[in-house]
Each structure stands twice: as structure tokens, then as C-alpha cells.
Amino acid sequence: MRIPFIAGNWKMYKTVHEAVVFVKELKSAVRDITDVEIIVAPPFTAVHAVAEAARNSNIGVAGQDVYWEREGAFTGEVSPAMLKEAGAEYAIVGHSERRRLFGETDAIVNRKVTATIGAGLTPIVCIGETLEERERDETFAVLDRQIKEGLDGFSVEQIAELVVAYEPVWAIGTGRTATSAQAGDAHAHIRKRLRQWFGADAADRCHVIYGGSVKPDNIGELIAEPDVDGALVGGASLDVRSFADLVTKSRQRAV
């Protein structure tokens, strides 16, 4: 049974104080919602404080990134064990901004997913094509490569437990959103590949969510697609009322 999964990626926004105030308000707004998985991903500096503020609530916490080593001379990096100790339950891996701005490859994504799972965290693995790749009709080929190389070597059970976020790069922070049909087609393709390469059980249990200019006014249409299980939300997750509204509107679908 896949219930809707809504994750707010705050990127480089919110001080610790702002993050805690947000979570306290969000707790009140969504306290009665039990049929949606609700996640927030604050900056690293606020993970611990947000996890404390969200304690004993229906709100989970994710790191926005993670490194694949447990410890070492890696200035500025944060390990899965550190994230977990700080109170995170999830880690976003391979976000398009990490790939585009910081040069992350599918091989790096694979190492990060391996380390994340090994530490007992759930990876939210991002995949998706650029505008140029879509215009060259390469969307499915790009998704195939990212799934095959990014998730290579994982067991059926591991695939079943993770979250795959389809985020067309051309829709990230641009205000452009894939149509529900475009999102539905991409998600159906991802689910088909998961079924083909990892089996029906893994494909049926794995959450596949959409990321790319998701707002309260388009979440209903997106999540109505049978293979869209939720959303990785950027800008609309920075406002409590907007994010709570988005969570509420996602309740109309449960598979």
C-alpha cells in the first residue's frame, strides 16, 4: 500500500530559528493527517533542531544531501551516520542541482545511496532529464541510464523501501511544470523499469514522486496519475500554509 509521500526541500533557506517556527506551525496544521507521509528537508544546520521540534509528530526529517564515507578528511561533508544521529530518517540523493552545479554522476549517486541505506536512512533518489534531452526525445533513455547506474547492485527489498523522485530539470525552480500527462508517462516508464529490473513487488512498493514547480493548485492533477505517488516540493514548501495545503490536497489519492 503506497500512501502519498510529500517532501519539502527547503534548499538554502531558513535559519535554525525560522525552521523550528515553521515545523511547530506545520505540526498544528497537519496533526490529524495520517494518510500522507510528510517530510521536510531543512539545511544541515537545522536538521537536529527540526527533528527535535517534529518529535512525536507525523512529520519526518530528511537531509538535503549526504556523503558516502562514514568519516574522514572530507571538509564540509556530512555522513549518513551524522545525519541519523541528528534525527534525520531520509536523505535526498542526486538532486538535479547537485548533478548540475556540483558535478554529481550516477556513480556518485550509487555510492551515496549505498551509504544511506547502510546507515538505516531511506534515500530519496532524484532522476530526470534536461530540457535539451527532452527536446531530443531522450527522456526515457536518460531515465533508464540513471536508474540502471544509480540503483545498480541493490536488492529487491532495498528498492522497495526507497523513494524515487522524477524531477525534469527544466521544471526545477522555473515555474514550468510537466503536464500531468508528461509526468504520468515518465512515472509509468520508471515503474515499468523497476518492475522489469527488480520485480513486481519492489515496483509496487517503491514510491515514485514528482518534483518540479509543484504547488497546491497543481498537486491534485499530478497525483491523480496512477503512478505519481506524491511530490518533492521546492518553493511551495517554504510557506507553512502553502505546504500544509499541498499535503491536504494530496490525500485524495492512495493506491
Secondary structure, 3 states (H helix, E strand, C coil): CCCCEEEEECCCCCCHHHHHHHHHHHHHHHCCCCCCEEEEECCHHHHHHHHHHCCCCCEEEEECCCCCCCCCCCCCCCCHHHHHHHCCCEEEECCHHHHHHHCCCHHHHHHHHHHHHHCCCEEEEEECCCHHHHHCCCHHHHHHHHHHHHCCCCCHHHHHHCEEEECCHHHCCCCCCCCHHHHHHHHHHHHHHHHHHHCHHHHHHCEEEEECCCCHHHHHHHHCCCCCCEEEECHHHCCHHHHHHHHHHHHHCCC
